[in-house]
C-alpha cells in the first residue's frame, strides 16, 4: 500500500464504511472493500501508536 497521509487514509476508510453500510454493494466488492478497510485500519493504528510514542518521549522531560 502506498504511503498516504493519516488524513487521506482516514477519509478512505470512512468512504469504505459508508459504501458497506449503504448495502448496495455486491458481495465480491464488499469483500474487497472489507480487505482494504482492514489494511487501512492497521495503517491508521500504527500511525497513532507512533504519534503516541513521540508525544510520550517529548513530554517525559516536562514532568520533572
C-alpha positions as CSV (number, residue, x, y, z in Angstrom):
1,X,0.0,0.0,0.0
2,X,1.4,3.4,-1.0
3,X,2.2,5.6,2.0
4,X,-0.6,8.2,2.3
5,X,-1.2,10.7,5.0
6,X,-3.1,9.8,8.0
7,X,-6.0,12.1,7.0
8,X,-6.1,10.6,3.5
9,X,-6.3,7.0,4.8
10,X,-8.9,8.0,7.4
11,X,-11.1,9.5,4.6
12,X,-10.7,6.4,2.5
13,X,-11.7,4.2,5.5
14,X,-14.8,6.5,6.1
15,X,-15.7,6.2,2.4
16,X,-15.5,2.4,2.6
17,X,-17.6,2.3,5.7
18,X,-20.3,4.4,4.0
19,X,-20.3,2.1,1.0
20,X,-20.6,-1.0,3.1
21,X,-23.3,0.5,5.3
22,X,-25.3,1.5,2.2
23,X,-25.9,-2.1,1.4
24,X,-25.9,-1.6,-2.4
25,X,-22.5,-3.3,-2.9
26,X,-22.1,-6.8,-4.5
27,X,-20.7,-9.4,-2.2
28,X,-17.4,-9.7,-4.1
29,X,-17.0,-5.9,-3.9
30,X,-17.9,-6.0,-0.2
31,X,-15.1,-8.4,0.5
32,X,-12.6,-6.3,-1.4
33,X,-13.7,-3.2,0.5
34,X,-13.5,-5.0,3.7
35,X,-10.0,-6.2,3.0
36,X,-8.9,-2.7,2.1
37,X,-10.6,-1.4,5.3
38,X,-8.6,-3.9,7.4
39,X,-5.3,-2.7,5.8
40,X,-6.2,0.9,6.3
41,X,-7.2,0.3,9.9
42,X,-3.9,-1.4,10.6
43,X,-2.0,1.5,9.0
44,X,-4.0,4.1,11.0
45,X,-3.5,2.2,14.2
46,X,0.3,2.1,13.6
47,X,0.4,5.8,12.8
48,X,-1.5,6.6,16.1
49,X,0.9,4.4,18.1
50,X,3.9,6.1,16.6
51,X,2.4,9.5,17.3
52,X,1.7,8.5,20.9
53,X,5.3,7.3,21.3
54,X,6.6,10.6,20.0
55,X,4.4,12.6,22.4
56,X,5.4,10.4,25.3
57,X,9.1,11.0,24.5
58,X,8.6,14.7,24.1
59,X,6.6,15.1,27.4
60,X,8.7,12.8,29.6
61,X,11.2,15.5,30.5
62,X,8.4,18.0,31.2
63,X,7.0,16.1,34.2
64,X,10.1,16.7,36.3
